[in-house]
Amino acid sequence: MGATNLPPREKIEDGRGENALSLPLPGRTKSRTLLSYCCSLAAVGVITWLAFRLHFEAASVGFLGLIVVVVSAVYGDFWQATVTSIVLVACLDYFFFPPLFEFTINDPRDWLALGTFEFTALMLSHLSRRAQMRAAQAIAERQNSDRLYQLAHRILLLDQSHDPGTFIPPLVLEVFGLSAVVLFDALSAGTHLSGNGSGETEQLARNAYYRDKEEFDPDTNSWSCPLRLGARPVGGLALCGGKLTPLMANAIASLSAIALERARSFEKEHRAEAARQIERLRTAVLDALAHELKTPLTVIMTASSGLLAAGGLADPQMELVSLIDDQAKELNQLTSHLLGAARLDGADFKPQREPFLLSSLVKDTLESVDEQQCRSPFRVSIPEQEPPVYADRKLIETALAQLIDNAAKYSDPGSPIAIEVKVGDGEVIVTVRDQGLIIAPADREHIFERFYRGAGSEQRTPGTGLGLSIVRKIVDAHQGRVWAESDPEHGTAFSLALPAARESQ
C-alpha cells in the first residue's frame, strides 16, 4: 500500500510558511468568470473614455486603472488582473502617451506601467487566494467540529448493551458521508463493515492495529488509524472516501476507541451487578437453609447424646449411635459456618470493635481446642512488647480458631503446629504453620474463595471450603490482610495481620 502523510490536495501555508490544512478552494462557474472579465474590461473602457474627455494626465489614468487591477486581483484571479493590465497599458499608450492614437511598443513607459500592474496583480491575487483558502479552511474546520460533536453526542445516546462494533461504523459513515468504514476489534478479533467496503478495506483496519500507526492510501483515498486507549492499541479503523484531514481521522479514531471502552465498561458493570445479585441470592438461600437445618440437627444431637448417656446398648447399636452423633456434630459445624458466612455478607454487618492483645486471644483460642481431636502439639511464640489491636474479639477468635483447626486437620500426625505472634510495621501478625499438605502456587489465592478446596485436600480430610473464606471476610472487615505460604522445606503457613490500634482509639 502506498502511504503518505497527507492526501494529494493543494496545501495551505500558515503564517509561518509551514504546511497547514489541505483543502480545495471553492471554484467559479464559467459564466461568472466571463462576466467578471467583462466587468473589468468595461471598467477600463469607462475610465479611459472619461479621462480622455476630461483631459486627465497619464499618471492619473494609471492610478485609476491600478484600482481596477487591484479589484480584479482581489475578486477575480491573477489572469483576470493580467488581461486587465494589458488592456489598460494599451489604452494608456494609444490615448495618453504621445504620439497619440498610435501604439509604440518600445516605449519604456508602457513596460514600466505593465510591470507595475503585473506586480500588483501578482501580489494581491496571491494574498487574495491565501485569504480565500484560510476562509475555506475555517469553514471546513467548523463543519468538521460540528460533525465530531454530532458523532460524540450520538455515541452517548446509543444503547450500550449491544456490541459496539455493530453501531460505530454505520454512525461514522452517516455523519461524515464516507463510502466505507471498517472497524477491527482486537478483543474479539472481529471486523465490522459498513458501506461499500471489501476485503482490502478490512485488511487496512487490521494493519492499522498491527502496525500501530496512521496511514493514507492515495490510490483508494482511505485512512487507516489505530484505536488507542492511552498508549495501548485496542483495534483499527479504516475510513474510505470523503475529504478527511489527519486531525479529523485521528479524532474519529479516538471517539471510536472511547465508544468501544465505554461499551466494555458498561458490560463489565452489568456482569458485576449480575454477580452481586447472584451472590446475594446464594447468601440468602444458604442462610435460610442453615436456619432450617439447625432445629432438626439439635433434636438429632440431643437424641444421640441421650442414647449414649443412657447406655444399655449392644456394641453394634452403640457404634451406630456414635456415628449418628459424630455426623450430626459435623452438620452442626457446617450450618454454623453457613450462618457465619451469611452474617458477614449482610449489608448491616458491623464489627463490634474493642482494644485487646492478639497474644491473649491466641491463648484463649488454644484453650478451647479439643485436645483429643488435635493430633499435633502446639508451639507458641509471643513478643515481649505488643501493641493492641482494635477489632471485634469474637470475630477474630473465630478466624484464629479456623486457622488452628485447619492446621490441625491437614498437618502430619505428631508434627508440631507453630503459632507465632509478631509485630510488623503498624500491624500485628499471627502466623499458624504446620508440616503437612503443601498448597500449590496456583491454589494459594483461590483457597480463600467460598467452597474452593485445593488439589489433594479432598483425599486428606473432609471439608466444606467455607472456613478460609470466612477468615478472609472477617479480616477484610477489619482492614487487615490474610495470606498463605507453602513449600516442602518450611511447610504451610497462614498469616493474619491486623492494624495496630492508635492511641486515640
C-alpha positions as CSV (number, residue, x, y, z in Angstrom):
1,M,0.0,0.0,0.0
2,G,1.4,3.4,-1.0
3,A,1.4,5.5,2.2
4,T,2.0,9.2,2.7
5,N,1.2,11.6,5.5
6,L,-1.2,13.9,3.6
7,P,-3.6,13.3,0.8
8,P,-2.6,14.8,-2.6
9,R,-4.5,18.0,-2.4
10,E,-3.4,21.6,-2.7
11,K,-1.7,22.6,0.6
12,I,-2.4,25.8,2.5
13,E,0.5,27.5,4.2
14,D,0.1,29.1,7.6
15,G,1.6,32.4,8.7
16,R,5.0,30.7,9.5
17,G,5.3,29.2,6.0
18,E,4.6,25.7,7.2
19,N,2.2,23.3,5.6
20,A,-1.2,23.5,7.3
21,L,-4.5,22.0,6.4
22,S,-5.1,20.9,2.8
23,L,-8.4,22.0,1.4
24,P,-9.9,22.6,-2.1
25,L,-10.9,26.2,-2.8
26,P,-14.4,26.9,-4.0
27,G,-14.4,27.3,-7.8
28,R,-16.3,29.7,-10.1
29,T,-18.5,28.8,-12.9
30,K,-17.6,29.7,-16.5
31,S,-20.4,32.2,-16.8
32,R,-19.3,34.0,-13.6
33,T,-15.7,34.1,-14.8
34,L,-16.7,35.6,-18.2
35,L,-18.9,38.2,-16.5
36,S,-16.0,39.1,-14.2
37,Y,-13.7,39.6,-17.1
38,C,-16.2,41.7,-19.0
39,C,-16.8,43.9,-15.9
40,S,-13.0,44.6,-15.5
41,L,-12.6,45.4,-19.2
42,A,-15.7,47.6,-19.1
43,A,-14.3,49.5,-16.1
44,V,-11.0,50.1,-18.0
45,G,-13.1,51.4,-21.0
46,V,-15.2,53.8,-18.9
47,I,-12.1,55.1,-17.1
48,T,-10.3,55.6,-20.5
49,W,-13.3,57.4,-22.0
50,L,-13.9,59.7,-19.1
51,A,-10.2,60.5,-18.7
52,F,-9.8,61.3,-22.4
53,R,-12.9,63.5,-22.4
54,L,-11.8,65.3,-19.3
55,H,-8.2,65.6,-20.4
56,F,-6.7,63.7,-17.5
57,E,-2.9,63.2,-17.4
58,A,-1.5,59.7,-18.0
59,A,-0.4,59.4,-14.3
60,S,-4.0,60.0,-13.1
61,V,-5.3,57.5,-15.6
62,G,-2.7,55.0,-14.5
63,F,-3.7,55.4,-10.8
64,L,-7.4,54.9,-11.6
65,G,-6.5,51.9,-13.8
66,L,-4.4,50.5,-10.9
67,I,-7.6,50.5,-8.8
68,V,-9.3,48.3,-11.4
69,V,-6.3,45.9,-11.4
70,V,-6.5,45.7,-7.6
71,V,-10.2,44.9,-7.7
72,S,-9.6,42.3,-10.5
73,A,-6.9,40.6,-8.5
74,V,-8.8,40.5,-5.2
75,Y,-12.2,39.4,-6.5
76,G,-11.0,37.6,-9.6
77,D,-7.7,35.9,-10.1
78,F,-4.2,36.6,-11.5
79,W,-5.1,36.0,-15.1
80,Q,-8.0,38.4,-15.0
81,A,-5.8,41.1,-13.5
82,T,-3.2,40.3,-16.1
83,V,-5.7,40.8,-19.0
84,T,-6.9,44.0,-17.4
85,S,-3.3,45.2,-17.0
86,I,-2.5,44.6,-20.7
87,V,-5.7,46.3,-21.9
88,L,-5.1,49.2,-19.6
89,V,-1.5,49.7,-20.8
90,A,-2.7,49.6,-24.4
91,C,-5.2,52.3,-23.7
92,L,-2.6,54.5,-22.0
93,D,-0.2,54.1,-24.9
94,Y,-2.9,54.8,-27.5
95,F,-4.8,57.7,-25.9
96,F,-2.4,59.3,-23.4
97,F,1.2,58.7,-24.4
98,P,2.4,60.8,-27.4
99,P,2.2,60.3,-30.2
100,L,-1.5,59.9,-29.6
101,F,-3.6,57.4,-31.4
102,E,-0.6,55.2,-32.1
103,F,0.9,52.1,-30.5
104,T,4.5,52.5,-29.5
105,I,5.5,49.0,-28.3
106,N,9.1,50.0,-27.4
107,D,8.1,52.9,-25.2
108,P,9.7,52.3,-21.7
109,R,6.7,54.0,-20.1
110,D,4.5,51.1,-21.4
111,W,6.8,48.5,-19.9
112,L,7.0,50.3,-16.6
113,A,3.3,50.6,-16.3
114,L,2.8,47.0,-17.3
115,G,5.4,45.8,-14.8
116,T,3.8,47.8,-12.0
117,F,0.3,46.5,-12.8
118,E,1.6,42.9,-13.1
119,F,3.5,43.1,-9.8
120,T,0.4,44.5,-8.1
121,A,-1.8,41.8,-9.7
122,L,0.6,39.0,-8.7
123,M,0.9,40.1,-5.0
124,L,-2.8,40.9,-4.5
125,S,-4.0,37.7,-6.2
126,H,-1.7,35.6,-4.1
127,L,-2.9,37.4,-0.9
128,S,-6.5,37.1,-2.0
129,R,-6.1,33.4,-2.8
130,R,-4.5,32.9,0.6
131,A,-7.3,34.7,2.4
132,Q,-9.9,32.6,0.5
133,M,-8.1,29.4,1.4
134,R,-7.9,30.4,5.0
135,A,-11.7,31.2,4.9
136,A,-12.3,27.8,3.3
137,Q,-10.2,26.2,6.0
138,A,-12.1,27.9,8.8
139,I,-15.4,26.8,7.3
140,A,-14.2,23.3,6.9
141,E,-12.9,23.1,10.4
142,R,-16.1,24.5,11.8
143,Q,-18.1,21.9,9.8
144,N,-15.8,19.1,11.0
145,S,-16.1,20.3,14.6
146,D,-19.9,20.1,14.2
147,R,-19.6,16.6,12.8
148,L,-17.4,15.5,15.6
149,Y,-19.8,16.9,18.1
150,Q,-22.7,15.2,16.4
151,L,-20.8,11.9,16.4
152,A,-19.9,12.2,20.1
153,H,-23.4,13.1,21.0
154,R,-25.0,10.2,19.1
155,I,-22.5,7.8,20.6
156,L,-23.5,8.8,24.1
157,L,-27.2,8.2,23.2
158,L,-26.6,4.7,21.8
159,D,-27.7,1.6,23.5
160,Q,-24.6,0.3,25.2
161,S,-26.0,-3.2,25.8
162,H,-25.2,-4.3,22.2
163,D,-21.8,-5.0,20.5
164,P,-20.2,-1.5,19.9
165,G,-18.7,-2.8,16.6
166,T,-22.2,-3.0,15.0
167,F,-23.2,0.6,15.5
168,I,-19.9,2.6,15.3
169,P,-19.1,2.1,11.6
170,P,-22.6,3.0,10.2
171,L,-22.7,6.0,12.5
172,V,-19.3,7.3,11.3
173,L,-20.4,6.6,7.7
174,E,-23.6,8.6,8.0
175,V,-22.1,11.6,9.9
176,F,-19.1,12.1,7.7
177,G,-20.5,10.9,4.3
178,L,-17.8,8.3,3.7
179,S,-18.1,5.4,1.2
180,A,-17.0,2.7,3.6
181,V,-16.0,2.3,7.3
182,V,-14.4,-0.8,8.8
183,L,-13.7,-1.3,12.5
184,F,-11.4,-4.1,13.8
185,D,-11.9,-5.0,17.4
186,A,-8.7,-6.7,18.8
187,L,-10.5,-8.1,21.8
188,S,-13.0,-10.2,19.7
189,A,-10.7,-10.4,16.6
190,G,-13.7,-9.4,14.5
191,T,-14.2,-6.8,11.8
192,H,-17.4,-4.7,11.3
193,L,-18.0,-3.2,7.9
194,S,-20.4,-0.5,6.8
195,G,-20.7,0.8,3.3
196,N,-19.1,-0.3,0.0
197,G,-16.0,-2.0,1.5
198,S,-14.1,-5.0,0.5
199,G,-11.5,-7.5,1.9
200,E,-8.7,-5.0,1.2
201,T,-10.6,-2.4,3.3
202,E,-10.9,-4.8,6.2
203,Q,-7.2,-5.5,5.9
204,L,-6.5,-1.8,6.2
205,A,-8.2,-1.8,9.6
206,R,-6.2,-4.8,10.7
207,N,-2.9,-3.4,9.5
208,A,-3.6,-0.2,11.5
209,Y,-3.8,-2.2,14.7
210,Y,-0.8,-4.5,14.0
211,R,1.4,-1.6,12.8
212,D,0.1,0.9,15.4
213,K,0.4,3.9,13.1
214,E,-1.8,6.1,10.9
215,E,-1.5,5.8,7.1
216,F,-3.1,7.3,4.0
217,D,-3.6,5.4,0.7
218,P,-3.9,7.9,-2.2
219,D,-5.0,5.1,-4.6
220,T,-8.2,4.4,-2.6
221,N,-8.4,7.7,-0.8
222,S,-8.6,5.9,2.5
223,W,-7.2,6.4,6.0
224,S,-6.2,3.6,8.4
225,C,-5.9,4.6,12.0
226,P,-5.2,2.5,15.2
227,L,-7.7,2.7,18.0
228,R,-5.8,3.6,21.2
229,L,-6.6,3.7,24.9
230,G,-3.6,5.6,26.2
231,A,-0.5,4.0,24.5
232,R,-2.1,0.6,24.0
233,P,-3.9,-0.2,20.7
234,V,-7.2,-1.9,21.0
235,G,-8.3,-2.1,17.4
236,G,-8.1,-0.4,14.0
237,L,-10.3,1.8,11.9
238,A,-10.4,2.2,8.1
239,L,-12.1,5.3,6.6
240,C,-12.7,5.3,2.8
241,G,-13.8,8.2,0.6
242,G,-14.6,11.7,1.7
243,K,-12.2,14.5,2.4
244,L,-10.6,14.0,5.8
245,T,-7.5,15.6,7.3
246,P,-5.1,13.8,9.6
247,L,-6.5,15.6,12.6
248,M,-10.1,14.5,11.7
249,A,-9.1,10.9,11.1
250,N,-7.4,10.7,14.4
251,A,-10.3,12.4,16.2
252,I,-12.7,9.9,14.7
253,A,-10.4,7.0,15.8
254,S,-10.3,8.5,19.3
255,L,-14.0,8.7,19.6
256,S,-14.4,5.2,18.3
257,A,-11.9,3.9,20.8
258,I,-13.8,5.7,23.6
259,A,-17.0,4.2,22.4
260,L,-15.5,0.7,22.5
261,E,-14.2,1.2,26.0
262,R,-17.4,2.7,27.2
263,A,-19.4,-0.3,25.9
264,R,-17.0,-2.7,27.5
265,S,-17.1,-0.8,30.8
266,F,-20.9,-1.0,30.7
267,E,-20.7,-4.7,30.0
268,K,-18.3,-5.2,32.9
269,E,-20.5,-3.2,35.2
270,H,-23.5,-5.2,34.1
271,R,-21.7,-8.5,34.8
272,A,-20.5,-7.3,38.1
273,E,-24.0,-6.3,39.1
274,A,-25.4,-9.7,38.0
275,A,-22.6,-11.4,40.0
276,R,-23.6,-9.3,43.1
277,Q,-27.2,-10.3,42.7
278,I,-26.3,-13.9,42.3
279,E,-24.1,-13.7,45.4
280,R,-26.9,-12.1,47.4
281,L,-29.4,-14.8,46.3
282,R,-26.9,-17.5,47.2
283,T,-26.3,-16.0,50.6
284,A,-30.0,-15.7,51.3
285,V,-30.5,-19.4,50.2
286,L,-27.6,-20.6,52.4
287,D,-28.9,-18.5,55.4
288,A,-32.4,-19.9,55.1
289,L,-31.1,-23.5,54.6
290,A,-28.8,-23.2,57.6
291,H,-31.6,-21.9,59.8
292,E,-33.9,-24.7,58.7
293,L,-31.2,-27.3,59.4
294,K,-30.5,-26.1,62.9
295,T,-33.7,-27.3,64.5
296,P,-33.7,-30.9,63.3
297,L,-29.9,-31.2,64.0
298,T,-30.4,-30.0,67.6
299,V,-33.0,-32.7,68.0
300,I,-30.8,-35.4,66.5
301,M,-27.8,-34.4,68.6
302,T,-29.9,-34.4,71.8
303,A,-31.4,-37.8,71.0
304,S,-28.0,-39.4,70.1
305,S,-26.3,-37.9,73.2
306,G,-29.2,-39.1,75.3
307,L,-28.9,-42.6,73.9
308,L,-25.2,-42.7,74.6
309,A,-25.6,-41.4,78.1
310,A,-28.4,-43.9,78.9
311,G,-26.3,-46.9,78.0
312,G,-27.6,-50.4,77.8
313,L,-27.0,-50.6,74.1
314,A,-25.2,-53.5,72.4
315,D,-21.9,-52.9,70.7
316,P,-23.3,-52.6,67.1
317,Q,-26.1,-50.3,68.4
318,M,-23.5,-48.1,70.3
319,E,-21.4,-47.9,67.2
320,L,-24.3,-46.7,65.1
321,V,-25.5,-44.1,67.6
322,S,-21.9,-42.8,67.9
323,L,-21.7,-42.5,64.2
324,I,-25.0,-40.6,64.2
325,D,-23.7,-38.3,66.9
326,D,-20.4,-37.6,65.1
327,Q,-22.1,-36.8,61.8
328,A,-24.7,-34.6,63.5
329,K,-21.9,-32.6,65.0
330,E,-20.3,-32.2,61.6
331,L,-23.6,-31.0,60.1
332,N,-24.0,-28.6,63.0
333,Q,-20.5,-27.2,62.4
334,L,-21.4,-26.8,58.7
335,T,-24.6,-24.9,59.4
336,S,-22.7,-22.7,61.9
337,H,-20.2,-21.8,59.1
338,L,-23.1,-21.1,56.7
339,L,-24.8,-18.8,59.2
340,G,-21.5,-17.1,59.9
341,A,-20.9,-16.5,56.2
342,A,-24.4,-15.2,55.7
343,R,-23.9,-12.8,58.6
344,L,-20.6,-11.5,57.2
345,D,-22.3,-10.9,53.8
346,G,-25.1,-8.9,55.3
347,A,-25.4,-5.2,54.4
348,D,-25.9,-4.3,58.1
349,F,-22.8,-6.2,59.3
350,K,-20.5,-4.1,61.5
351,P,-17.7,-5.4,63.7
352,Q,-18.1,-4.6,67.4
353,R,-14.6,-3.3,68.0
354,E,-12.6,-3.1,71.2
355,P,-8.9,-3.0,72.1
356,F,-7.2,-6.2,73.1
357,L,-3.9,-8.1,72.6
358,L,-3.8,-10.7,69.9
359,S,-1.4,-12.9,72.0
360,S,-4.0,-13.2,74.8
361,L,-6.7,-14.1,72.3
362,V,-4.4,-16.8,70.9
363,K,-4.1,-18.3,74.3
364,D,-7.9,-18.2,74.9
365,T,-8.4,-19.8,71.5
366,L,-6.0,-22.6,72.2
367,E,-7.7,-23.4,75.5
368,S,-10.9,-24.0,73.6
369,V,-9.3,-26.5,71.1
370,D,-10.4,-30.1,71.6
371,E,-7.1,-31.8,72.6
372,Q,-8.5,-35.2,71.7
373,Q,-9.2,-34.3,68.1
374,C,-5.9,-32.4,67.7
375,R,-3.2,-34.8,66.7
376,S,-0.3,-32.3,67.0
377,P,1.4,-30.3,69.8
378,F,1.4,-26.5,69.7
379,R,4.4,-24.3,69.9
380,V,3.5,-20.7,70.7
381,S,5.8,-17.7,70.3
382,I,4.8,-14.3,71.7
383,P,6.7,-11.0,71.6
384,E,7.7,-9.2,74.8
385,Q,6.1,-6.0,73.8
386,E,3.0,-5.9,71.7
387,P,0.6,-3.1,70.7
388,P,-3.2,-3.8,71.0
389,V,-5.5,-4.2,68.0
390,Y,-8.9,-2.5,67.7
391,A,-11.2,-5.2,66.5
392,D,-14.2,-7.5,67.1
393,R,-12.9,-10.0,69.7
394,K,-15.4,-12.8,68.9
395,L,-14.9,-12.5,65.1
396,I,-11.1,-12.5,65.4
397,E,-11.3,-15.5,67.7
398,T,-13.4,-17.3,65.1
399,A,-10.8,-16.6,62.4
400,L,-7.9,-17.8,64.7
401,A,-9.9,-20.9,65.6
402,Q,-10.4,-21.6,61.9
403,L,-6.7,-21.3,61.1
404,I,-5.7,-23.5,64.0
405,D,-8.4,-26.1,63.1
406,N,-7.3,-26.0,59.5
407,A,-3.6,-26.7,60.6
408,A,-4.7,-29.5,62.9
409,K,-6.7,-31.2,60.1
410,Y,-4.0,-31.1,57.4
411,S,-0.8,-31.5,59.4
412,D,1.0,-34.8,59.7
413,P,0.2,-36.7,62.9
414,G,2.6,-35.8,65.7
415,S,4.2,-32.9,63.8
416,P,4.2,-29.6,65.8
417,I,2.0,-26.7,64.9
418,A,3.8,-23.4,65.4
419,I,1.8,-20.3,66.3
420,E,3.8,-17.0,66.2
421,V,2.7,-13.5,67.1
422,K,4.9,-10.8,65.9
423,V,4.8,-7.0,65.4
424,G,5.2,-5.6,61.9
425,D,5.1,-2.1,60.5
426,G,1.9,-0.7,62.1
427,E,0.3,-4.1,62.4
428,V,0.2,-7.2,64.5
429,I,0.7,-10.6,62.6
430,V,-0.4,-14.1,63.7
431,T,1.1,-17.0,61.7
432,V,0.0,-20.6,62.1
433,R,2.5,-23.0,60.5
434,D,2.1,-26.8,60.1
435,Q,4.0,-29.6,58.5
436,G,1.5,-31.3,56.2
437,L,-0.3,-30.8,52.9
438,I,1.6,-28.4,50.6
439,I,-0.5,-25.9,48.8
440,A,0.3,-25.4,45.1
441,P,1.1,-21.8,44.0
442,A,-2.0,-21.8,41.7
443,D,-4.2,-22.6,44.7
444,R,-2.9,-20.1,47.3
445,E,-5.2,-17.3,46.3
446,H,-8.2,-19.4,45.4
447,I,-8.3,-21.2,48.7
448,F,-9.8,-18.1,50.3
449,E,-12.8,-18.3,47.9
450,R,-16.0,-19.8,49.1
451,F,-16.4,-23.6,48.5
452,Y,-12.9,-23.8,46.9
453,R,-10.7,-26.7,48.0
454,G,-7.1,-27.1,46.9
455,A,-5.8,-30.1,45.0
456,G,-5.3,-33.1,47.3
457,S,-7.3,-31.7,50.2
458,E,-10.4,-33.9,49.4
459,Q,-8.4,-37.1,50.0
460,R,-6.7,-35.7,53.1
461,T,-9.7,-34.8,55.2
462,P,-13.4,-33.9,54.6
463,G,-14.4,-30.2,54.5
464,T,-16.8,-27.6,53.1
465,G,-14.4,-25.0,51.7
466,L,-16.1,-22.3,53.8
467,G,-13.6,-21.8,56.6
468,L,-10.9,-19.8,54.9
469,S,-13.5,-17.7,53.0
470,I,-14.9,-16.7,56.4
471,V,-11.4,-15.9,57.7
472,R,-10.9,-13.5,54.7
473,K,-14.2,-11.8,55.1
474,I,-13.5,-11.2,58.8
475,V,-10.0,-9.9,58.1
476,D,-11.3,-7.6,55.3
477,A,-13.9,-6.2,57.6
478,H,-11.1,-5.1,59.9
479,Q,-9.0,-3.6,57.0
480,G,-6.4,-6.3,57.6
481,R,-4.9,-8.9,55.3
482,V,-4.5,-12.7,55.2
483,W,-2.3,-14.9,53.0
484,A,-0.8,-18.3,52.7
485,E,2.8,-19.5,52.2
486,S,3.7,-23.1,51.4
487,D,6.8,-25.1,50.5
488,P,8.2,-28.5,51.3
489,E,11.0,-27.2,53.4
490,H,9.1,-24.9,55.8
491,G,5.6,-26.4,55.5
492,T,2.4,-24.4,55.1
493,A,1.7,-21.2,57.0
494,F,-1.4,-19.0,57.1
495,S,-0.8,-15.4,58.3
496,L,-3.4,-12.9,59.6
497,A,-2.4,-9.3,60.0
498,L,-4.5,-6.6,61.7
499,P,-3.7,-2.9,62.1
500,A,-2.3,-1.9,65.4
501,A,-4.7,0.3,67.5
502,R,-4.0,4.0,67.6
503,E,-3.8,5.9,70.8
504,S,-7.0,7.9,70.0
505,Q,-8.9,4.6,69.7
